[in-house]
Amino acid sequence: MKEFRLDRLDLERAAHNGAYLRFLREPRMSAGLYALAAGEADSQRPHAQDVINFVVSGRASITVGEETTMVARGSVVYVPAGQPARFHHITEDLRVLVVFSPPEG
């Protein structure tokens, strides 16, 4: 069993001065914590993997392909492999649990 605590992961992510911290990599999936401050720009590019984004905290909009929706704590957004996706109009600091399948490189 592997167990993780989001508050500790967020501290580790911040200590490495990065927006993203991968904390799990297995043969069929990987997971990480992504953080963007209110007003910050999301520079992610399309991923080669299917992605599940679970919003842990914060408030923003996300555009996937041509569709846009608002997200907040508890929102779950699926992004198919190769599809452009980005968070924007971030009005509250955003923390997102991200799951990739197959695992990210």
N, C-alpha and C positions, 0 to 999 in steps of 0.2 A: 504494500500500500504506500502511496505517496500522498502527503497531505500538505496543503498550502494555505496560508492566511493572507488575504488581500492587503491588509495593512502592512505586513512585513514585505510583501512583494513590492508595494508602492514605495516603501522606504528604500529598498534595494534598487529599484528603477531610478529613483531620484538621485541616489548616491553615484550612479553611473552617468548622470547627466543625459539621459536619453528619454525619448518619448515612449519607447517600447522595450519591454523586458520579456524575453522568452524564458519561461520557467519549466517547461515540460516538452520533451521530444521523445516520441515513441514511434515504433515502426509504421503505424497507420494514422497518427495524428500528432499535432503539436499545439501548445497553448501559450499565450502570453498576455501581458497586461499592457494596454496602450493608454496613454494619458495625453490630453491636450488641455491647455489653460483656456479660460474664457477669452475669446477674441483671437486665439491662435489659429494659424492656417494648417490644414491637414495636407501633407505632401505625398500621401501614399499613392502608389501606382497599382494597376491591376495585378492580382496575384495569380499564379499558376494553379492554385488550390481552391477548393470550395472553402468558404469562410463563414463562421457563425460569429456575430458580434453581440455580446450581452452587455448592455449598459449597466454598470454597477452604480455609477453616480453621475450627476451632471445633466445638462440639457443642451441639445443641439439639433441641427437638421442633418440628414444624411441623404445624399443622392447616389443611387445605384442605377447605372445606365441612364435612362431618361426619367426615372421615377424619384421623387423626393418625398420624404416624410420627416416629421419631427420625432425625436427620441428623447427619452428620459429614463431615470432609474427603472429597471425592470424590462425595458424594451429589448427585443431580440430581433436581429436583422440577418437574414441569410444573403450572402453574395456569391453567385456562381463563379466558378473559375473563369478568369479572363475578363470578367465584367469590371469596368471602371467604377470605383466607389470612393466617396470622400465625405468626411464630416465638415460642416460649415455652420456659420451663424451660431457659434458656440457661446452660449450666454451664461453657462455655469461650468466650472472646471469639470472636464469629462474624464471618466475612468471606464475603460471598456475591456472586458475579458474576451479575448479573441481565440477561436479554435480553428485550426487549419486541418484539412484532410484532403490528400495525404499531407504529411508534415512539411512545413516550410523548409527551405534550403538552409 
